[in-house]
Amino acid sequence: MANELHKIVIVGGGAAGLELATELGHKLGKAGKAEITLLDASSTHIWKPLLHEVASGTLAEAEEIEYLAQAHSNHFRFLFGKMEGLNRENKEIIVSSITNKKGEEIIPQRRFKYDTLVMAVGSVSNTFGIKGVDKYCRFIDTTKEAFRFQKQLVETYYIQSYANQSQQRDKPLSIVIIGAGATGVELSAELHEVTKLLATYGLEGSIDVNITIIEAATQLLPALPPRLSQATQEQLIKLGIQLKLGRKVTEVTETEVHTYDGEVFDADLKVWAAGIKAPDWMKNLDGLESNHINQLVVDQTLQTSDPNIFAIGDCAACAWVGHGGNVPPRAQSAHQMASTVAKTIVNRLKGKPGVPFVYRDYGSLVSLGKFSTVGSLMGSLMGTVSVGGFIAYAVYLSLYKMHQVAIHGYFRTAMLTLSNLFRRSTHAKMKMH
């Protein structure tokens, strides 16, 4: 029909996808200028840089956002499901069937039309084909995986406590994190804090915990300057976290992690955080150009080889103008990409050209929980400045507040911040279920 609304479909409700759906909902959906649909395989959203806190059990449940409620309040539609294919000729996406816990199909495979499609599916862990990783390691790419790890963590602590009480085991609980990027480093600090909390709560039976980070590179946190990487390394060593740098993992078994030099590490819990890629199903997605880690190759307006399809966030390979390589997969780049594509889509409906994406790197920050925050800030006036302590923590916190403002607005973000402050004073610091 000639008067049908322009259909905008956004696949993936991470930082980029949810911010884009919310902004377009206000700019186009509210005025009845377009129909905006967000598709995600989960029913709730948590900002991905916080997933290490979900995995350790230290994140307040109030941080979760219900997609349906967000859609209702912000003039877009939410669809629950996982995209499995694309038909560019018919301009439609294919969504997998949904089954219940018994494996029974409750919703059949579906197809949805689009006029403009935005791929914002994020990234998953890249196991590089290493033997045993998929079978024996835990991942924290999604909220579901993070909650699953947190449940196993608590169960393992209880089992270890009982074994110590009954003298069935005298070895420490061993947690091995493979990968020393921001996720691995932040998770190690949170797990150290959890161990202290359990001792404070008086969990019966003394628990000794060994936390080890194994990294193929010779430096922690390659995104940070060497001086800050060294400062982080010293802080982790103070916490008693073992660092095994320059060691490439060759195999993971049920109880051990093996490295290329023949060293073997005992591991009751194993977490893989050693690289990312876009989901495998995106490779050669109906002829769209992709790179070696399945990211969709986009131009400077974040448009793929199909003019009606865009890609943003971790699943997009966008050249970083003036630098070697592509724009790094960070929360700040996802935020900036969402803002740029929102402007481009509004322009498209007016018959105007797209807006070029210019990535502005504001630096990198890594939180070590209550113990420290380090990083570098960048700006056109001050260049690169190393920061630490309270200033670094305040800036780190502000990145999340920027995300909250983008999806909630300033007033609701302020109210959420106040409510969380009160909530933390009355609730346990760690989730135990």
Secondary structure, 3 states (H helix, E strand, C coil): CCCCCEEEEEECCCHHHHHHHHHHHHHHHCCCCEEEEEEECCCEECCHHHHHHHHHCCCCHHHCEEHHHHHHHCCCEEEECCEEEEECCCCEEEECCEECCCCCEEECCEEEECCEEEECCCCEECCCCCECHHHHCECCCCHHHHHHHHHHHHHHHHHHHHHHHCCCCCCCEEEEEECCCHHHHHHHHHHHHHHHHHHHHCCCCCCCEEEEEEECCCCCCCCCCHHHHHHHHHHHHHCCCEEEECCCEEEECCCEEEECCCCEEECCEEEECCCEECCHHHCCHHHCCECCCCCEEECCCCECCCCCEEECHHHEEEECCCCCCECCCCHHHHHHHHHHHHHHHHHHHCCCCCCCCCCCCCEEEEECCCCCEEEEEEECCCEEEEEEHHHHHHHHHHHHHHHHHHHHCHHHHHHHHHHHHHHHHHCCCCCCC
